[in-house]
């Protein structure tokens, strides 16, 4: 909720010509005010997954990188109360 209180999402087409990458920006949205209610609804709809980032190292020690939430970029818009289309 606090790390991404505002987020700019840009949707673009991409092409590579002669080793150079080009983008054509189609849409852009400014997302603000993430909502706990929206997060829970997205979780219920299986838009959000949980990754337990823990593994055993070769020496037998446990490496715990913490728990992470995973969501597809296209579904990020579902987490925010305010969505302003910029282009």
N, CA, C and O atoms as a printed pandas DataFrame, in Angstrom:
     atom_number atom_name residue_name chain_id  residue_number  x_coord  y_coord  z_coord
0              1         N          UNK        A               1    0.823   -1.198    0.000
1              2        CA          UNK        A               1    0.000    0.000    0.000
2              3         C          UNK        A               1    0.866    1.260    0.000
3              4         O          UNK        A               1    0.503    2.262   -0.617
4              5         N          UNK        A               2    2.001    1.215    0.684
5              6        CA          UNK        A               2    2.825    2.423    0.760
6              7         C          UNK        A               2    3.931    2.442   -0.297
7              8         O          UNK        A               2    4.335    3.518   -0.739
8              9         N          UNK        A               3    4.422    1.289   -0.706
9             10        CA          UNK        A               3    5.505    1.267   -1.689
10            11         C          UNK        A               3    5.047    1.755   -3.054
11            12         O          UNK        A               3    5.818    2.386   -3.777
12            13         N          UNK        A               4    3.817    1.475   -3.407
13            14        CA          UNK        A               4    3.297    1.850   -4.722
14            15         C          UNK        A               4    2.020    2.669   -4.569
15            16         O          UNK        A               4    0.980    2.322   -5.128
16            17         N          UNK        A               5    2.106    3.754   -3.813
17            18        CA          UNK        A               5    0.913    4.578   -3.608
18            19         C          UNK        A               5    0.473    5.273   -4.894
19            20         O          UNK        A               5   -0.698    5.616   -5.057
20            21         N          UNK        A               6    1.429    5.477   -5.806
21            22        CA          UNK        A               6    1.122    6.000   -7.147
22            23         C          UNK        A               6    1.925    5.182   -8.145
23            24         O          UNK        A               6    3.081    4.837   -7.902
24            25         N          UNK        A               7    1.295    4.879   -9.267
25            26        CA          UNK        A               7    1.955    4.047  -10.261
26            27         C          UNK        A               7    1.552    4.516  -11.654
27            28         O          UNK        A               7    0.377    4.772  -11.918
28            29         N          UNK        A               8    2.529    4.624  -12.532
29            30        CA          UNK        A               8    2.277    4.969  -13.929
30            31         C          UNK        A               8    2.397    3.690  -14.741
31            32         O          UNK        A               8    3.442    3.041  -14.736
32            33         N          UNK        A               9    1.320    3.327  -15.444
33            34        CA          UNK        A               9    1.306    2.129  -16.271
34            35         C          UNK        A               9    1.194    2.566  -17.724
35            36         O          UNK        A               9    0.275    3.295  -18.096
36            37         N          UNK        A              10    2.142    2.110  -18.543
37            38        CA          UNK        A              10    2.167    2.465  -19.957
38            39         C          UNK        A              10    2.027    1.192  -20.781
39            40         O          UNK        A              10    2.727    0.206  -20.551
40            41         N          UNK        A              11    1.113    1.230  -21.742
41            42        CA          UNK        A              11    0.882    0.093  -22.634
42            43         C          UNK        A              11    1.426    0.485  -24.002
43            44         O          UNK        A              11    1.055    1.518  -24.560
44            45         N          UNK        A              12    2.311   -0.357  -24.533
45            46        CA          UNK        A              12    2.996    0.001  -25.777
46            47         C          UNK        A              12    3.170   -1.216  -26.671
47            48         O          UNK        A              12    3.213   -2.356  -26.208
48            49         N          UNK        A              13    3.268   -0.939  -27.970
49            50        CA          UNK        A              13    3.693   -1.962  -28.923
50            51         C          UNK        A              13    5.207   -1.866  -29.013
51            52         O          UNK        A              13    5.785   -0.795  -28.828
52            53         N          UNK        A              14    5.847   -3.003  -29.301
53            54        CA          UNK        A              14    7.300   -3.055  -29.323
54            55         C          UNK        A              14    7.751   -3.738  -30.603
55            56         O          UNK        A              14    7.151   -4.717  -31.046
56            57         N          UNK        A              15    8.813   -3.209  -31.189
57            58        CA          UNK        A              15    9.416   -3.893  -32.337
58            59         C          UNK        A              15   10.923   -3.690  -32.282
59            60         O          UNK        A              15   11.427   -2.728  -31.701
60            61         N          UNK        A              16   11.630   -4.638  -32.912
61            62        CA          UNK        A              16   13.088   -4.581  -32.983
62            63         C          UNK        A              16   13.465   -4.546  -34.459
63            64         O          UNK        A              16   13.063   -5.408  -35.240
64            65         N          UNK        A              17   14.244   -3.531  -34.825
65            66        CA          UNK        A              17   14.749   -3.407  -36.192
66            67         C          UNK        A              17   16.251   -3.177  -36.139
67            68         O          UNK        A              17   16.730   -2.271  -35.458
68            69         N          UNK        A              18   16.984   -4.006  -36.865
69            70        CA          UNK        A              18   18.443   -3.882  -36.943
70            71         C          UNK        A              18   19.089   -3.787  -35.552
71            72         O          UNK        A              18   20.015   -3.006  -35.333
72            73         N          UNK        A              19   18.582   -4.594  -34.629
73            74        CA          UNK        A              19   19.157   -4.644  -33.296
74            75         C          UNK        A              19   18.727   -3.534  -32.356
75            76         O          UNK        A              19   19.147   -3.511  -31.199
76            77         N          UNK        A              20   17.890   -2.603  -32.836
77            78        CA          UNK        A              20   17.388   -1.522  -31.976
78            79         C          UNK        A              20   15.937   -1.787  -31.625
79            80         O          UNK        A              20   15.158   -2.286  -32.438
80            81         N          UNK        A              21   15.594   -1.440  -30.387
81            82        CA          UNK        A              21   14.232   -1.660  -29.904
82            83         C          UNK        A              21   13.460   -0.340  -29.966
83            84         O          UNK        A              21   13.956    0.707  -29.550
84            85         N          UNK        A              22   12.228   -0.416  -30.499
85            86        CA          UNK        A              22   11.362    0.758  -30.625
86            87         C          UNK        A              22   10.024    0.484  -29.946
87            88         O          UNK        A              22    9.537   -0.646  -29.918
88            89         N          UNK        A              23    9.440    1.561  -29.395
89            90        CA          UNK        A              23    8.144    1.457  -28.734
90            91         C          UNK        A              23    7.170    2.465  -29.328
91            92         O          UNK        A              23    7.553    3.575  -29.698
92            93         N          UNK        A              24    5.912    2.063  -29.414
93            94        CA          UNK        A              24    4.829    2.979  -29.769
94            95         C          UNK        A              24    3.865    2.941  -28.581
95            96         O          UNK        A              24    3.216    1.929  -28.317
96            97         N          UNK        A              25    3.788    4.067  -27.875
97            98        CA          UNK        A              25    2.974    4.129  -26.667
98            99         C          UNK        A              25    1.508    4.334  -27.033
99           100         O          UNK        A              25    1.150    5.323  -27.672
100          101         N          UNK        A              26    0.666    3.390  -26.623
101          102        CA          UNK        A              26   -0.755    3.407  -26.962
102          103         C          UNK        A              26   -1.622    4.015  -25.865
103          104         O          UNK        A              26   -2.537    4.791  -26.142
104          105         N          UNK        A              27   -1.328    3.658  -24.633
105          106        CA          UNK        A              27   -2.125    4.113  -23.496
106          107         C          UNK        A              27   -1.206    4.344  -22.307
107          108         O          UNK        A              27   -0.152    3.719  -22.188
108          109         N          UNK        A              28   -1.617    5.249  -21.431
109          110        CA          UNK        A              28   -0.899    5.469  -20.173
110          111         C          UNK        A              28   -1.927    5.815  -19.105
111          112         O          UNK        A              28   -2.864    6.575  -19.347
112          113         N          UNK        A              29   -1.736    5.249  -17.927
113          114        CA          UNK        A              29   -2.652    5.473  -16.812
114          115         C          UNK        A              29   -1.856    5.850  -15.574
115          116         O          UNK        A              29   -0.805    5.273  -15.297
116          117         N          UNK        A              30   -2.368    6.823  -14.833
117          118        CA          UNK        A              30   -1.831    7.139  -13.526
118          119         C          UNK        A              30   -2.774    6.507  -12.514
119          120         O          UNK        A              30   -3.951    6.862  -12.436
120          121         N          UNK        A              31   -2.244    5.568  -11.742
121          122        CA          UNK        A              31   -3.031    4.861  -10.729
122          123         C          UNK        A              31   -2.645    5.418   -9.364
123          124         O          UNK        A              31   -1.463    5.521   -9.036
124          125         N          UNK        A              32   -3.656    5.776   -8.571
125          126        CA          UNK        A              32   -3.393    6.311   -7.233
126          127         C          UNK        A              32   -4.337    5.676   -6.221
127          128         O          UNK        A              32   -5.382    5.131   -6.576
128          129         N          UNK        A              33   -3.950    5.758   -4.976
129          130        CA          UNK        A              33   -4.741    5.280   -3.838
130          131         C          UNK        A              33   -5.058    3.788   -3.908
131          132         O          UNK        A              33   -6.201    3.401   -4.152
132          133         N          UNK        A              34   -4.035    2.949   -3.692
133          134        CA          UNK        A              34   -4.312    1.509   -3.634
134          135         C          UNK        A              34   -5.252    1.214   -2.471
135          136         O          UNK        A              34   -5.221    1.882   -1.437
136          137         N          UNK        A              35   -6.072    0.214   -2.665
137          138        CA          UNK        A              35   -7.106   -0.103   -1.685
138          139         C          UNK        A              35   -6.924   -1.518   -1.155
139          140         O          UNK        A              35   -6.733   -2.456   -1.929
140          141         N          UNK        A              36   -6.982   -1.668    0.153
141          142        CA          UNK        A              36   -6.916   -3.002    0.764
142          143         C          UNK        A              36   -8.103   -3.847    0.300
143          144         O          UNK        A              36   -7.963   -5.046    0.060
144          145         N          UNK        A              37   -9.253   -3.222    0.178
145          146        CA          UNK        A              37  -10.453   -3.941   -0.289
146          147         C          UNK        A              37  -10.230   -4.477   -1.709
147          148         O          UNK        A              37  -10.567   -5.624   -2.005
148          149         N          UNK        A              38   -9.659   -3.639   -2.584
149          150        CA          UNK        A              38   -9.388   -4.068   -3.956
150          151         C          UNK        A              38   -8.349   -5.195   -3.980
151          152         O          UNK        A              38   -8.452   -6.123   -4.783
152          153         N          UNK        A              39   -7.354   -5.110   -3.101
153          154        CA          UNK        A              39   -6.334   -6.152   -3.008
154          155         C          UNK        A              39   -6.987   -7.490   -2.637
155          156         O          UNK        A              39   -6.694   -8.518   -3.248
156          157         N          UNK        A              40   -7.852   -7.472   -1.655
157          158        CA          UNK        A              40   -8.525   -8.698   -1.217
158          159         C          UNK        A              40   -9.409   -9.251   -2.333
159          160         O          UNK        A              40   -9.433  -10.461   -2.559
160          161         N          UNK        A              41  -10.129   -8.385   -3.025
161          162        CA          UNK        A              41  -10.975   -8.833   -4.140
162          163         C          UNK        A              41  -10.127   -9.441   -5.250
163          164         O          UNK        A              41  -10.499  -10.469   -5.814
164          165         N          UNK        A              42   -9.003   -8.828   -5.569
165          166        CA          UNK        A              42   -8.106   -9.365   -6.599
166          167         C          UNK        A              42   -7.557  -10.725   -6.167
167          168         O          UNK        A              42   -7.403  -11.626   -6.991
168          169         N          UNK        A              43   -7.267  -10.868   -4.886
169          170        CA          UNK        A              43   -6.783  -12.146   -4.359
170          171         C          UNK        A              43   -7.872  -13.215   -4.490
171          172         O          UNK        A              43   -7.590  -14.344   -4.890
172          173         N          UNK        A              44   -9.106  -12.857   -4.154
173          174        CA          UNK        A              44  -10.228  -13.802   -4.267
174          175         C          UNK        A              44  -10.449  -14.238   -5.715
175          176         O          UNK        A              44  -10.858  -15.371   -5.969
176          177         N          UNK        A              45  -10.178  -13.339   -6.663
177          178        CA          UNK        A              45  -10.341  -13.642   -8.090
178          179         C          UNK        A              45   -9.110  -14.329   -8.679
179          180         O          UNK        A              45   -9.037  -14.553   -9.887
180          181         N          UNK        A              46   -8.146  -14.661   -7.822
181          182        CA          UNK        A              46   -6.890  -15.311   -8.223
182          183         C          UNK        A              46   -6.045  -14.453   -9.152
183          184         O          UNK        A              46   -5.281  -14.985   -9.958
184          185         N          UNK        A              47   -6.169  -13.140   -9.054
185          186        CA          UNK        A              47   -5.318  -12.238   -9.811
186          187         C          UNK        A              47   -3.969  -12.046   -9.117
187          188         O          UNK        A              47   -2.988  -11.636   -9.737
188          189         N          UNK        A              48   -3.943  -12.350   -7.825
189          190        CA          UNK        A              48   -2.728  -12.197   -7.016
190          191         C          UNK        A              48   -2.315  -13.567   -6.496
191          192         O          UNK        A              48   -3.141  -14.341   -6.011
192          193         N          UNK        A              49   -1.028  -13.849   -6.607
193          194        CA          UNK        A              49   -0.477  -15.082   -6.055
194          195         C          UNK        A              49    0.537  -14.752   -4.974
195          196         O          UNK        A              49    0.989  -13.612   -4.859
196          197         N          UNK        A              50    0.886  -15.743   -4.195
197          198        CA          UNK        A              50    1.870  -15.570   -3.126
198          199         C          UNK        A              50    3.059  -16.466   -3.424
199          200         O          UNK        A              50    2.900  -17.657   -3.692
200          201         N          UNK        A              51    4.253  -15.884   -3.374
201          202        CA          UNK        A              51    5.485  -16.640   -3.545
202          203         C          UNK        A              51    6.203  -16.700   -2.200
203          204         O          UNK        A              51    6.498  -15.669   -1.596
204          205         N          UNK        A              52    6.479  -17.916   -1.740
205          206        CA          UNK        A              52    7.298  -18.124   -0.548
206          207         C          UNK        A              52    8.729  -18.240   -1.074
207          208         O          UNK        A              52    9.084  -19.250   -1.682
208          209         N          UNK        A              53    9.533  -17.238   -0.851
209          210        CA          UNK        A              53   10.875  -17.186   -1.451
210          211         C          UNK        A              53   11.921  -17.700   -0.460
211          212         O          UNK        A              53   12.699  -16.934    0.108
212          213         N          UNK        A              54   11.912  -19.018   -0.274
213          214        CA          UNK        A              54   12.827  -19.654    0.662
214          215         C          UNK        A              54   13.443  -20.869   -0.031
215          216         O          UNK        A              54   12.756  -21.592   -0.754
216          217         N          UNK        A              55   14.723  -21.087    0.189
217          218        CA          UNK        A              55   15.363  -22.278   -0.369
218          219         C          UNK        A              55   16.563  -22.679    0.493
219          220         O          UNK        A              55   17.051  -21.914    1.326
220          221         N          UNK        A              56   17.013  -23.909    0.255
221          222        CA          UNK        A              56   18.201  -24.413    0.952
222          223         C          UNK        A              56   19.431  -24.136    0.110
223          224         O          UNK        A              56   19.447  -24.392   -1.094
224          225         N          UNK        A              57   20.450  -23.615    0.748
225          226        CA          UNK        A              57   21.728  -23.395    0.075
226          227         C          UNK        A              57   22.496  -24.718    0.048
227          228         O          UNK        A              57   22.141  -25.668    0.746
228          229         N          UNK        A              58   23.537  -24.764   -0.756
229          230        CA          UNK        A              58   24.332  -26.002   -0.878
230          231         C          UNK        A              58   24.908  -26.460    0.459
231          232         O          UNK        A              58   25.078  -27.659    0.683
232          233         N          UNK        A              59   25.212  -25.504    1.358
233          234        CA          UNK        A              59   25.789  -25.871    2.660
234          235         C          UNK        A              59   24.718  -26.268    3.680
235          236         O          UNK        A              59   25.038  -26.535    4.839
236          237         N          UNK        A              60   23.440  -26.310    3.254
237          238        CA          UNK        A              60   22.353  -26.718    4.134
238          239         C          UNK        A              60   21.674  -25.577    4.867
239          240         O          UNK        A              60   20.662  -25.780    5.539
240          241         N          UNK        A              61   22.225  -24.382    4.741
241          242        CA          UNK        A              61   21.621  -23.215    5.395
242          243         C          UNK        A              61   20.342  -22.805    4.642
243          244         O          UNK        A              61   20.225  -23.001    3.433
244          245         N          UNK        A              62   19.415  -22.245    5.372
245          246        CA          UNK        A              62   18.163  -21.783    4.784
246          247         C          UNK        A              62   18.320  -20.322    4.367
247          248         O          UNK        A              62   18.799  -19.487    5.135
248          249         N          UNK        A              63   17.911  -20.038    3.155
249          250        CA          UNK        A              63   17.906  -18.647    2.661
250          251         C          UNK        A              63   16.449  -18.230    2.533
251          252         O          UNK        A              63   15.711  -18.765    1.706
252          253         N          UNK        A              64   16.039  -17.270    3.359
253          254        CA          UNK        A              64   14.658  -16.796    3.339
254          255         C          UNK        A              64   14.643  -15.364    2.818
255          256         O          UNK        A              64   15.126  -14.453    3.489
256          257         N          UNK        A              65   14.098  -15.167    1.640
257          258        CA          UNK        A              65   14.022  -13.836    1.033
258          259         C          UNK        A              65   12.669  -13.188    1.277
259          260         O          UNK        A              65   12.363  -12.149    0.692
260          261         N          UNK        A              66   11.865  -13.787    2.128
261          262        CA          UNK        A              66   10.580  -13.208    2.480
262          263         C          UNK        A              66    9.470  -13.644    1.540
263          264         O          UNK        A              66    9.709  -14.287    0.518
264          265         N          UNK        A              67    8.281  -13.287    1.902
265          266        CA          UNK        A              67    7.099  -13.602    1.115
266          267         C          UNK        A              67    6.849  -12.474    0.126
267          268         O          UNK        A              67    7.022  -11.301    0.457
268          269         N          UNK        A              68    6.442  -12.830   -1.085
269          270        CA          UNK        A              68    6.187  -11.825   -2.119
270          271         C          UNK        A              68    4.810  -12.065   -2.738
271          272         O          UNK        A              68    4.336  -13.198   -2.811
272          273         N          UNK        A              69    4.191  -10.996   -3.175
273          274        CA          UNK        A              69    2.943  -11.091   -3.920
274          275         C          UNK        A              69    3.262  -10.940   -5.399
275          276         O          UNK        A              69    4.136  -10.160   -5.777
276          277         N          UNK        A              70    2.555  -11.682   -6.225
277          278        CA          UNK        A              70    2.773  -11.656   -7.667
278          279         C          UNK        A              70    1.448  -11.317   -8.354
279          280         O          UNK        A              70    0.406  -11.873   -8.009
280          281         N          UNK        A              71    1.493  -10.399   -9.329
281          282        CA          UNK        A              71    0.313  -10.018  -10.098
282          283         C          UNK        A              71    0.758   -9.673  -11.512
283          284         O          UNK        A              71    1.847   -9.133  -11.706
284          285         N          UNK        A              72   -0.061   -9.977  -12.482
285          286        CA          UNK        A              72    0.264   -9.627  -13.867
286          287         C          UNK        A              72    0.136   -8.120  -14.040
287          288         O          UNK        A              72   -0.701   -7.475  -13.409
288          289         N          UNK        A              73    0.972   -7.577  -14.899
289          290        CA          UNK        A              73    0.961   -6.126  -15.130
290          291         C          UNK        A              73   -0.421   -5.632  -15.528
291          292         O          UNK        A              73   -0.862   -4.578  -15.067
292          293         N          UNK        A              74   -1.105   -6.383  -16.377
293          294        CA          UNK        A              74   -2.415   -5.941  -16.856
294          295         C          UNK        A              74   -3.463   -5.882  -15.742
295          296         O          UNK        A              74   -4.486   -5.215  -15.893
296          297         N          UNK        A              75   -3.217   -6.570  -14.633
297          298        CA          UNK        A              75   -4.174   -6.604  -13.525
298          299         C          UNK        A              75   -3.880   -5.578  -12.438
299          300         O          UNK        A              75   -4.674   -5.429  -11.509
300          301         N          UNK        A              76   -2.764   -4.872  -12.530
301          302        CA          UNK        A              76   -2.408   -3.866  -11.516
302          303         C          UNK        A              76   -3.494   -2.812  -11.340
303          304         O          UNK        A              76   -3.722   -2.323  -10.234
304          305         N          UNK        A              77   -4.154   -2.470  -12.424
305          306        CA          UNK        A              77   -5.181   -1.434  -12.387
306          307         C          UNK        A              77   -6.304   -1.780  -11.397
307          308         O          UNK        A              77   -6.963   -0.889  -10.861
308          309         N          UNK        A              78   -6.511   -3.073  -11.163
309          310        CA          UNK        A              78   -7.580   -3.531  -10.262
310          311         C          UNK        A              78   -7.321   -3.163   -8.799
311          312         O          UNK        A              78   -8.250   -3.173   -7.991
312          313         N          UNK        A              79   -6.084   -2.841   -8.452
313          314        CA          UNK        A              79   -5.730   -2.595   -7.051
314          315         C          UNK        A              79   -5.968   -1.150   -6.605
315          316         O          UNK        A              79   -5.923   -0.851   -5.412
316          317         N          UNK        A              80   -6.218   -0.268   -7.551
317          318        CA          UNK        A              80   -6.254    1.164   -7.251
318          319         C          UNK        A              80   -7.662    1.734   -7.316
319          320         O          UNK        A              80   -8.484    1.320   -8.133
320          321         N          UNK        A              81   -7.921    2.695   -6.435
321          322        CA          UNK        A              81   -9.216    3.376   -6.396
322          323         C          UNK        A              81   -9.356    4.382   -7.544
323          324         O          UNK        A              81  -10.424    4.496   -8.146
324          325         N          UNK        A              82   -8.288    5.099   -7.840
325          326        CA          UNK        A              82   -8.359    6.154   -8.857
326          327         C          UNK        A              82   -7.469    5.800  -10.035
327          328         O          UNK        A              82   -6.297    5.459   -9.879
328          329         N          UNK        A              83   -8.063    5.891  -11.224
329          330        CA          UNK        A              83   -7.360    5.573  -12.476
330          331         C          UNK        A              83   -7.582    6.723  -13.437
331          332         O          UNK        A              83   -8.710    6.987  -13.854
332          333         N          UNK        A              84   -6.509    7.402  -13.785
333          334        CA          UNK        A              84   -6.613    8.525  -14.699
334          335         C          UNK        A              84   -5.881    8.195  -15.995
335          336         O          UNK        A              84   -4.676    7.944  -15.994
336          337         N          UNK        A              85   -6.620    8.198  -17.091
337          338        CA          UNK        A              85   -6.007    7.917  -18.392
338          339         C          UNK        A              85   -5.278    9.162  -18.865
339          340         O          UNK        A              85   -5.857   10.247  -18.926
340          341         N          UNK        A              86   -4.007    9.002  -19.200
341          342        CA          UNK        A              86   -3.193   10.123  -19.641
342          343         C          UNK        A              86   -3.103   10.194  -21.166
343          344         O          UNK        A              86   -3.129   11.284  -21.736
344          345         N          UNK        A              87   -2.998    9.047  -21.825
345          346        CA          UNK        A              87   -3.043    8.994  -23.305
346          347         C          UNK        A              87   -3.817    7.756  -23.724
347          348         O          UNK        A              87   -3.983    7.505  -24.917
